[in-house]
Amino acid sequence: MFSRILLALAVLFLCGTPALAAEATGDPILVGGLFAQSGPAAFVGTPSRLVAEMTVKKINASGGILGRPLKLVIHDTESNPDVALRMARQLVEAENVLAIIGPTSTGEGLAVKKYTEEKMVPTIMTVGGDPVIAGGNFGPFTWTFKTPQRTSTAAEKIYGHLKAKGITSVAVMTAKDAFGQDGLNHLKNLAEKYGMTIVAEETFDPKGTDFSAQAFKLATASPKAVIIWTIGPAGAIAAKNFAALPGDKPLVVECHGQPGPEFLQLAGAAANGVIMPATKLMAPESLPASDPQAAVVKAFIADYNQEGIQAKFPLNTHSGYAYDALILLEAGLKKAGKADPAALRDALETLTDVVGVSGVFTITPEDHNGLSTDSMVVLEVVDGKYQVAK
């Protein structure tokens, strides 16, 4: 019952404002927004900022939260971990925000996390990597949450699909950054569980422009599939490098950071046949009406178009992460009943069945993401278009 109520509220919020919605009054609830609006991660951070602004506008038009308007205080992290930390300090110490949404990249998230944990600021990150909520050597994650699927979840989705296809021999090619290292760690740790043998490994600079040498070395190990773990143009470059190899070629598998029109444009014909895990946002036509995300995804896409974001930044797998962060914040504040950091943190940690664009979130003290492999689909590029892989 509770899940149906949350779904109804999410769809109502996305589809439009009730004519008699109570006006939000009183002092605004200040929420910081850390987005990479410049630098290499800007292709994710800038549309994330626009989605966050769109979502806050909708929340406020529907009466705000606890009768108060929500106000975003946004800073550009410049895709730089040091800048991200400096901006987080400003949000907390000078601008007195209740919570923070973002930052964009795993490296930025790790830079910010230690500080926000020390200051006890609820922070809902939109980063891909697991270290921000991994615990252990990465430190406590008491105040840190994240909306994109865990790296481990994406790795399991890939391995599960390959195993079902009878593929057990893989090579791995990962970026020399925090996100790539996280991917490599989980691919290695999960290999035995899925009966996978990693026959070769290579790394690369995600800012590079040619990875032919790595592709050739991996191909000589004769894997049935090669898994590429990076975001941005490097994934498309690697796909083109593998397509250019002579003779039989391994199946190219990209990670969950790639699905979007940019990959198709940059990879060109080399994209055909490539598979990758993605959020259901990338395959809305495949969702049956019974899927709890179907109505939410449909409404999100409509708003994304209506706000003019689609014309500037066509939908990709990252598009819904900021929206999800804000609906978790909204659900947490409503459950807490007050705009208090500790009460909000406690509420976030016990949310169940919150229907978002990226999945249905059920958060626990052990899992500050709350999404399973069921929240993802595996896509295949066919004739330059994404479709659900068979």
C-alpha positions as CSV (number, residue, x, y, z in Angstrom):
1,M,0.0,0.0,0.0
2,F,2.8,2.4,1.0
3,S,4.6,1.8,-2.3
4,R,1.4,2.5,-4.3
5,I,1.0,5.8,-2.4
6,L,4.6,6.8,-3.1
7,L,4.2,5.9,-6.8
8,A,1.0,8.0,-7.0
9,L,2.7,11.0,-5.4
10,A,5.7,10.7,-7.8
11,V,3.5,10.6,-10.9
12,L,1.2,13.4,-9.6
13,F,4.3,15.5,-8.9
14,L,5.8,14.9,-12.4
15,C,2.6,15.2,-14.4
16,G,1.5,18.5,-13.1
17,T,0.6,20.7,-10.2
18,P,-2.8,20.2,-8.5
19,A,-4.9,23.4,-9.0
20,L,-5.4,23.7,-5.2
21,A,-1.9,22.9,-4.0
22,A,-1.1,24.7,-0.8
23,E,1.4,27.5,-1.3
24,A,4.8,26.9,0.3
25,T,5.5,29.5,2.9
26,G,8.1,30.3,5.5
27,D,11.9,30.2,5.2
28,P,13.1,28.0,2.4
29,I,14.9,24.7,3.1
30,L,18.4,25.2,1.7
31,V,19.9,22.4,-0.3
32,G,23.3,22.5,-1.8
33,G,23.9,21.3,-5.4
34,L,27.4,20.2,-6.5
35,F,27.5,19.7,-10.2
36,A,30.3,19.6,-12.7
37,Q,29.2,22.3,-15.0
38,S,32.6,22.7,-16.6
39,G,35.5,20.3,-17.2
40,P,35.4,16.7,-18.6
41,A,32.3,15.7,-16.5
42,A,30.2,18.6,-17.6
43,F,28.3,16.5,-20.1
44,V,26.8,14.8,-17.0
45,G,26.9,17.6,-14.5
46,T,25.2,20.4,-16.5
47,P,22.1,18.5,-17.4
48,S,22.0,17.2,-13.9
49,R,21.8,20.8,-12.7
50,L,19.0,21.5,-15.1
51,V,17.1,18.4,-13.9
52,A,17.6,19.4,-10.3
53,E,16.2,22.9,-11.0
54,M,13.2,21.3,-12.9
55,T,12.5,19.0,-10.0
56,V,12.7,21.7,-7.3
57,K,10.3,23.9,-9.4
58,K,7.8,21.0,-9.5
59,I,8.2,20.4,-5.7
60,N,7.6,24.0,-4.9
61,A,4.7,24.3,-7.3
62,S,3.1,21.4,-5.5
63,G,3.4,23.0,-2.0
64,G,7.0,22.5,-1.2
65,I,8.1,20.2,1.6
66,L,6.6,20.4,5.0
67,G,4.9,23.6,3.7
68,R,8.2,25.3,3.0
69,P,9.8,26.0,-0.4
70,L,13.0,24.2,-1.4
71,K,15.9,26.4,-2.5
72,L,18.9,25.0,-4.4
73,V,22.3,26.6,-3.8
74,I,24.4,25.5,-6.7
75,H,28.1,25.5,-7.3
76,D,30.2,24.3,-10.2
77,T,32.8,21.7,-9.2
78,E,34.7,22.1,-12.5
79,S,35.0,18.3,-12.6
80,N,37.8,18.8,-10.0
81,P,37.9,17.0,-6.6
82,D,39.7,19.9,-4.9
83,V,37.1,22.4,-6.2
84,A,34.3,20.1,-5.1
85,L,35.6,19.9,-1.6
86,R,36.0,23.7,-1.5
87,M,32.5,24.2,-2.7
88,A,31.1,21.7,-0.2
89,R,32.8,23.7,2.6
90,Q,31.2,26.9,1.3
91,L,27.8,25.3,1.2
92,V,28.1,24.1,4.8
93,E,30.0,26.8,6.5
94,A,28.9,29.9,4.6
95,E,25.5,29.0,3.2
96,N,24.2,26.8,5.9
97,V,22.5,24.2,3.7
98,L,20.6,21.3,5.3
99,A,21.8,18.7,2.8
100,I,23.8,18.4,-0.4
101,I,22.9,16.8,-3.8
102,G,25.9,15.6,-5.8
103,P,28.7,15.8,-6.8
104,T,28.9,14.3,-10.3
105,S,32.0,12.0,-10.4
106,T,33.4,9.4,-8.1
107,G,36.7,11.3,-7.6
108,E,34.7,14.4,-6.5
109,G,32.5,12.3,-4.3
110,L,35.5,10.8,-2.4
111,A,37.0,14.2,-1.9
112,V,33.7,15.6,-0.5
113,K,32.7,12.6,1.6
114,K,35.2,12.8,4.4
115,Y,34.2,16.4,5.0
116,T,30.5,15.9,4.9
117,E,30.7,12.9,7.2
118,E,32.7,14.9,9.7
119,K,30.2,17.8,9.5
120,M,27.2,15.4,9.6
121,V,25.6,16.7,6.5
122,P,23.2,14.4,4.7
123,T,24.6,14.0,1.2
124,I,22.9,12.3,-1.7
125,M,25.5,11.8,-4.4
126,T,25.0,11.2,-8.1
127,V,28.3,9.4,-8.6
128,G,28.7,6.1,-10.3
129,G,31.4,4.4,-8.1
130,D,30.8,2.4,-4.9
131,P,33.6,3.7,-2.7
132,V,31.5,6.6,-1.4
133,I,29.2,4.1,0.3
134,A,31.5,1.1,0.6
135,G,32.7,1.5,4.1
136,G,35.9,-0.3,5.2
137,N,39.0,1.4,4.0
138,F,36.9,4.1,2.4
139,G,35.6,5.2,5.8
140,P,32.1,5.4,7.2
141,F,29.2,6.4,5.0
142,T,26.7,7.2,7.8
143,W,25.6,10.5,6.1
144,T,26.3,9.6,2.5
145,F,23.8,8.1,0.0
146,K,23.9,7.7,-3.8
147,T,21.3,7.3,-6.5
148,P,23.1,5.6,-9.5
149,Q,23.2,1.9,-9.3
150,R,26.2,0.5,-7.5
151,T,29.2,-0.5,-9.6
152,S,28.7,-4.0,-8.2
153,T,25.1,-4.0,-9.4
154,A,26.1,-3.1,-12.9
155,A,28.9,-5.7,-12.9
156,E,26.5,-8.4,-11.8
157,K,24.0,-7.4,-14.5
158,I,26.8,-7.8,-17.1
159,Y,28.0,-11.1,-15.8
160,G,24.5,-12.5,-15.4
161,H,23.8,-11.6,-19.1
162,L,27.0,-13.1,-20.4
163,K,26.6,-16.3,-18.4
164,A,23.1,-16.7,-19.8
165,K,24.7,-16.4,-23.3
166,G,27.3,-19.1,-22.5
167,I,30.2,-16.6,-22.3
168,T,32.6,-17.2,-19.5
169,S,35.9,-15.9,-20.9
170,V,36.4,-12.1,-20.6
171,A,39.0,-9.4,-20.8
172,V,38.8,-6.2,-18.9
173,M,39.8,-2.7,-19.9
174,T,39.4,0.0,-17.3
175,A,40.0,3.7,-17.0
176,K,42.9,4.9,-14.7
177,D,40.6,6.9,-12.4
178,A,38.5,6.1,-9.3
179,F,35.5,5.0,-11.4
180,G,37.6,2.6,-13.5
181,Q,39.4,1.2,-10.5
182,D,36.1,0.6,-8.8
183,G,34.9,-1.3,-11.8
184,L,38.0,-3.4,-12.0
185,N,37.8,-4.4,-8.3
186,H,34.1,-5.5,-8.6
187,L,34.6,-7.4,-11.9
188,K,37.5,-9.3,-10.3
189,N,35.7,-9.9,-7.0
190,L,32.5,-11.2,-8.7
191,A,34.1,-13.3,-11.4
192,E,34.2,-16.5,-9.5
193,K,30.5,-16.1,-8.4
194,Y,29.4,-16.1,-12.0
195,G,31.9,-18.6,-13.3
196,M,33.9,-16.0,-15.3
197,T,37.6,-16.2,-16.2
198,I,39.4,-12.9,-16.7
199,V,42.0,-13.8,-19.3
200,A,43.6,-10.3,-19.6
201,E,43.5,-6.8,-18.1
202,E,44.5,-3.4,-19.5
203,T,44.1,0.1,-18.2
204,F,43.9,3.5,-20.1
205,D,43.9,7.2,-19.6
206,P,40.2,8.3,-19.9
207,K,41.4,11.5,-21.6
208,G,43.2,9.5,-24.3
209,T,42.3,9.5,-28.0
210,D,43.5,6.1,-29.1
211,F,43.5,2.7,-27.3
212,S,44.5,0.5,-30.2
213,A,47.5,-0.9,-28.3
214,Q,45.4,-2.1,-25.4
215,A,42.7,-3.5,-27.7
216,F,45.3,-5.5,-29.6
217,K,46.8,-6.9,-26.4
218,L,43.5,-7.9,-25.0
219,A,42.4,-9.5,-28.3
220,T,45.5,-11.7,-28.4
221,A,44.2,-13.4,-25.2
222,S,41.2,-14.6,-27.2
223,P,38.4,-13.5,-24.8
224,K,34.8,-14.1,-25.9
225,A,33.9,-10.6,-24.5
226,V,35.8,-7.5,-23.4
227,I,34.3,-5.3,-20.7
228,I,35.2,-1.6,-20.9
229,W,34.7,0.5,-17.8
230,T,34.7,4.3,-18.2
231,I,32.4,7.2,-18.8
232,G,32.6,9.8,-21.6
233,P,34.1,9.6,-25.1
234,A,36.8,7.1,-24.1
235,G,34.2,4.3,-24.2
236,A,33.3,5.1,-27.9
237,I,37.0,5.4,-28.8
238,A,37.7,1.9,-27.4
239,A,34.7,0.4,-29.2
240,K,36.1,1.8,-32.5
241,N,39.5,0.4,-31.7
242,F,38.1,-3.1,-31.2
243,A,36.0,-2.8,-34.4
244,A,39.2,-2.0,-36.3
245,L,41.0,-5.2,-35.3
246,P,41.5,-7.8,-37.9
247,G,39.9,-11.3,-37.7
248,D,37.4,-12.5,-35.1
249,K,36.6,-9.9,-32.5
250,P,35.3,-10.3,-28.9
251,L,31.8,-9.0,-27.9
252,V,32.3,-5.4,-26.7
253,V,30.5,-4.7,-23.4
254,E,30.4,-1.1,-22.1
255,C,29.6,-0.2,-18.5
256,H,26.5,1.5,-17.1
257,G,28.1,4.9,-17.6
258,Q,27.9,4.8,-21.4
259,P,24.2,4.5,-22.5
260,G,23.2,7.7,-24.3
261,P,23.2,9.3,-27.7
262,E,26.8,10.6,-27.4
263,F,28.1,7.0,-27.4
264,L,26.1,6.2,-30.6
265,Q,27.3,9.4,-32.3
266,L,31.0,9.0,-31.4
267,A,31.3,5.2,-32.0
268,G,29.3,5.3,-35.3
269,A,29.1,1.9,-37.0
270,A,31.4,0.5,-34.3
271,A,28.5,0.8,-31.8
272,N,26.5,-1.9,-33.5
273,G,26.5,-5.1,-31.5
274,V,27.9,-3.5,-28.4
275,I,25.9,-4.2,-25.2
276,M,25.7,-2.4,-21.9
277,P,23.6,-2.2,-18.7
278,A,21.4,0.8,-18.3
279,T,18.6,2.3,-16.3
280,K,15.0,1.7,-17.6
281,L,15.0,5.3,-18.6
282,M,16.9,4.2,-21.7
283,A,14.2,1.7,-22.7
284,P,10.8,3.2,-21.7
285,E,8.9,1.4,-24.5
286,S,9.9,-1.9,-23.0
287,L,8.2,-1.2,-19.7
288,P,4.8,-2.9,-19.2
289,A,2.1,-0.9,-17.5
290,S,2.5,-3.1,-14.4
291,D,6.1,-2.0,-13.9
292,P,6.0,0.6,-11.0
293,Q,8.5,2.7,-12.8
294,A,6.6,2.9,-16.1
295,A,4.4,6.0,-15.3
296,V,7.2,7.8,-13.5
297,V,9.7,7.3,-16.4
298,K,7.0,8.4,-18.9
299,A,6.2,11.6,-16.9
300,F,9.9,12.4,-16.4
301,I,10.6,12.2,-20.1
302,A,7.6,14.5,-20.8
303,D,8.8,17.1,-18.3
304,Y,12.4,16.8,-19.6
305,N,11.1,17.6,-23.1
306,Q,8.8,20.4,-21.9
307,E,11.6,22.1,-20.0
308,G,13.7,22.2,-23.1
309,I,16.5,20.1,-21.6
310,Q,16.1,17.3,-24.3
311,A,17.0,19.8,-27.0
312,K,20.3,20.7,-25.4
313,F,21.2,17.4,-23.7
314,P,19.4,14.4,-25.1
315,L,18.4,11.8,-22.6
316,N,21.0,9.4,-21.4
317,T,21.4,6.9,-18.5
318,H,22.6,9.7,-16.2
319,S,19.6,12.0,-16.8
320,G,17.5,10.9,-13.8
321,Y,20.1,10.7,-11.0
322,A,19.5,14.3,-9.7
323,Y,15.7,13.8,-9.9
324,D,16.1,10.6,-7.8
325,A,18.3,12.4,-5.3
326,L,15.6,15.1,-4.8
327,I,12.7,12.7,-4.5
328,L,14.7,10.7,-1.9
329,L,15.3,14.0,-0.1
330,E,11.6,14.9,-0.3
331,A,10.5,11.5,1.0
332,G,13.1,11.6,3.8
333,L,12.0,15.1,4.9
334,K,8.3,14.1,4.9
335,K,9.1,11.0,6.9
336,A,11.3,12.9,9.4
337,G,8.6,15.5,9.8
338,K,11.1,18.3,10.2
339,A,14.1,19.9,8.5
340,D,16.7,18.6,10.8
341,P,20.0,16.9,9.5
342,A,20.0,14.0,12.0
343,A,16.2,13.3,11.5
344,L,16.6,13.5,7.8
345,R,19.6,11.1,7.8
346,D,17.7,8.6,9.9
347,A,14.6,8.8,7.7
348,L,16.7,8.4,4.5
349,E,18.2,5.2,5.9
350,T,14.8,3.6,6.3
351,L,13.0,4.6,3.1
352,T,11.2,1.8,1.3
353,D,9.6,1.5,-2.1
354,V,10.4,5.0,-3.3
355,V,9.8,4.9,-7.1
356,G,12.3,6.8,-9.0
357,V,13.6,7.1,-12.6
358,S,16.5,4.8,-11.9
359,G,14.7,2.2,-9.9
360,V,12.6,1.5,-6.8
361,F,14.7,2.5,-3.8
362,T,14.7,0.6,-0.5
363,I,17.5,1.9,1.6
364,T,18.9,0.2,4.7
365,P,21.8,1.0,7.2
366,E,24.0,-1.5,5.2
367,D,22.9,-0.3,1.7
368,H,22.8,3.5,1.1
369,N,21.8,3.0,-2.5
370,G,18.9,0.6,-2.4
371,L,18.7,-0.6,-6.0
372,S,19.1,-4.2,-7.2
373,T,19.9,-5.7,-10.6
374,D,16.1,-5.6,-11.4
375,S,16.4,-1.9,-11.8
376,M,18.6,-2.3,-14.9
377,V,18.2,-3.6,-18.4
378,V,20.9,-4.8,-20.8
379,L,20.8,-2.8,-24.1
380,E,22.2,-3.8,-27.4
381,V,23.0,-1.4,-30.3
382,V,21.3,-2.5,-33.4
383,D,21.4,-0.3,-36.6
384,G,22.6,2.6,-34.6
385,K,19.8,2.4,-32.0
386,Y,19.4,1.0,-28.5
387,Q,17.1,-1.9,-27.9
388,V,16.7,-4.4,-25.0
389,A,19.2,-7.2,-25.6
390,K,17.7,-10.7,-26.1
